[in-house]
Amino acid sequence: MRTALVGGGASGIGHAIAERLAVSGDRVVITGRRADVLEAAAARLADTVADGPEHDVHALVSDMADPASAAAAMKEVDERYGGLDVLVLNAGGPPPGGILDLDDALWREATELLLLGPLRLARLAMPGMAKRGFGRVVFVTSTAVRQPQPDLAASVVLRSAVTAAAKLLSREFAAAGVTVNCVAPGATSTERRTQILANRARAAQRGFDELDAQDLAHIPAGRAARPAEIAAAVAFLASDEAAYINGTVLTVDGGRTETI
């Protein structure tokens, strides 16, 4: 049984990814900062996969932005499960705002969450993966790195940096069976999307439903993604079948991104 650690696994895209990997038979460790929320999410996951293959779901309180917390989490995974096979680096989005609206404190906080924290975990996990001859690292980013959204400046800037970092990381242990890729979701039906649209509606003094319809009108598929659809892309990149896919970005956006 392979062991997968999924950041932000208590809700949204992270929870859907954890569910998909658990249903596939992986031991899944979900992380987040709130013990009560994590334990409840782990219980839901265990119930979901109870009738499927052998399952093993755990909650591990960890703050990706805290160096000591990240190191402690990786140490516990190594000691309890003998190492990590799949690392899904998924973090919540930073506060919205334009490029000149965010102060230094917000930039530092977002940098720890979106860039330094994920890099720290990858740095801790990848050498062990290489020694065992198998590893999958998947960064969950955003299509905003290819088609920037002005009111999500921190996400655009820092996830662009993550994408570049993932490309460099993909070269480090590829010959040892460790791949590093990104999944870039577009509009997805999560609480995060609702918050973004609500902020835009307030700023523009327009109705939420109007902004929602306007956003969907730019998506050829005509709808937002379901979290399970993002999870399917991550699960594929984490599988044996994706062994020769390395250093790339898999965009899951219903055709919205206009660049070739």
N, C-alpha and C positions, 0 to 999 in steps of 0.2 A: 504493500500500500504506500503510495506516495503522499508526502506531506506538503500541503499548500498553505501559505499564509496570505490572507487577504486583508489589506488595509481598508478601513472604513466599511467593514463587513456587516455592520448592524442595520444599514438601511440603503435604499436607493440602488445604484449600480453595483456597489460593493456587495450588498446582500444577494443580489441576483447572481453575481459571479460565484460567491460562496456556495449558493444553492446548486448551481450548475456543476461545479467541481465535486461537491458532495454526492450528487446523484450519479456522477461518473465513477464514484468509488474512491475518491481521494479522501485522506484524512484532512480536514479543513480547520484551520485556526483563524478565527476572525479577531481583529484588533480594533481598538478605539479607546477613547479616554474615559467613558462612563461605564462602570462595572454593571449597574442595573440594566442599562440598555443592551449591553453586550450579552449578558446572561439570558435575557429574554429573547434576543435574536438567535442565539445558539440553540435555545430550546425549540424555537420555531423551525429552525433548520433541521434539527434532529427529528421532529415530527414529520417534516416534509419527506425526508428520505428514509423513514423507518421501514417502508415496504419495498424499498429498492435494494441495491447491493449492500454489503456490509458497510456501515457508516461509522464515522468517528468525527464528531464536531466539538470544538473547544472554543472558549472565549479567553482572550488574553488582553488584559488592560495595558495599553501602551500608548504613549503620545509620540507620534512620528516626529514632531518638532523638537523633542527633548532628547539630546544625545544619550544621556544616561538611561532613559527609559527604553530607547531603541536597542541599546547594547544589552540591557537586561532581558528584553524580549527575545532577542536572538539567542542568548545564552540558554534561556529556558527551553526554547524549541530544540536546540542541540542536545540538551541534557535529557529531555523527556522523550523526544522522538527520533534522536539520532541524526538530526540534520534536516535541512529544508530542500525540497525538490522544485517547488514552484513558488515564486514570489510575485504577488500582484500588488503593485504600488499604486494605490488608489487613495486619494485624499480629497476632502471636501473643498469646495471652491472658496477663494478669498472674497472679501467684501467687494462689491462692484464699485466702479468709479473710473473716471477718465485718467489719462496718463499724467495730467498735472493736478489732479484732485487728491491723490494719495500722498500722505506725509511719510517721513522716513520710518516712523514706527510701524506703520502698516506694511511698508515694503519689507522691512526686516522680518516681521511676523509671517508674511506670505512667503518669503524666501525660505524660511525654515520649514514651513509646511509643505510647499510644493517642490522645492529643489533640493535643499540640503538634507532634509529628512529622508526622502526617497533614495538619494545617492548614498547616504550613510547605511541604510539597510542593504542596498545592493552590494556595497563594499564589504559588509560583514558576511553576506550570504554566498557570494559568488565563488570565492576560493574553495569552500566546502563542496559546492556543487561540482566544481571542476575535478576535485579529488575523487568524487563518487562517479564521475563520468556522465552525469545528466543534470541539466538545470534549465529552467524556464523563468525568465524575468520579463514581466509585462508591465509597462507603465501605462496607466490610463490617463490620457491627456485631454485634448479637445480639438475639434476642427477649427477653433479660433486661432490655432497656430498657423493655419494656412489661409484663413479668411478672417482677419482680425475684426473683433467687435469693439468699438471705441469705449463702451462703458464697462468693459471687462479687462481693463488694462493690465492688472496684475496677473490675471490668468494668461493673457496673451503673451506677455513678456516672459514670465517664468516657465510656462509650459513649452514655449519655444526653446528655452534653455534646456529643459528636460529632454526634449526631442534630440537636441544636439548631443547631450550627454549620453543618451541611450545609444546613439550611433557609435560613439567612441567606445562605450562599454561592450558593444556587440563584437568588437575585435579581440577582446581580452582573452576569452576562454572558448572561443568558437570551436577550436580543434579538439577540445575536451568534451564537447557535447552540450555546451551551455549557450543558449540563444537569448538575445535581448531584443525586444520589439515594443512598439507602442500601438495602442488602440486609441483612436481619436473619435470619440462619439460626437455626433451632432445633437440637435434638440432631442431630449429624452424626457419621457414623462416621469419626472421626479419632483420632490419638494424643491430642489434647487432651481429647476426651470420655473416653477411657480413663483418663487421669490424674485428671480430676475425679471420676469414679466410684470410682476406687481410693482417693482421698483421703477421700471420703465413707464408703466401706466401713471404712477404718481408724478414722476418727473415731467411727463408730457401732458398731464391733466386729461387723460383719456381713460376709457374704460378698459378693464382687464380683458374682456372677451374680444374687444376690437384689436388689441395688441396681439392676443393669441392668434386670431384669425390672420392677421397681417404676417405674423411670423411663419405660420404654416403655409401661407401662400407662396413662400419662397422655396418650399421643399417639393421637389418633383413627386415624391411619394405621397404628398398630401397629408402627412401626419407626423407626429413625433415618434421616436423609437420607443419600444417597450424596453425596460431594463434587461429583460431576458435576451433581447436581440444583441445587446452589447456584450452580455455574458457569453453568448455563443461564440463571438469572435475571440474573446479572451481564452475561452476553453480550447478553441482550435489551436491557437498559438501555443498553448501549454501542453499540447498533445504530442505523441510520438510522430504523428503524421506531419507535423510542422517542423521537423528537425532541420530542414534546409532553408527555412525562412528565418532570416537573421538581419537585424539592423534596419528594419523597415517600419513604416507606419500604415496600419490598416484603418482606413477611414470608414466609419459606419454612420452615415448621415442621410440616407434616402436620396442621395444624388445632389444634395444642396451645394456642396463646395464647387465653385466654378472653375478653379484652376485645373489644368491638365496634369 
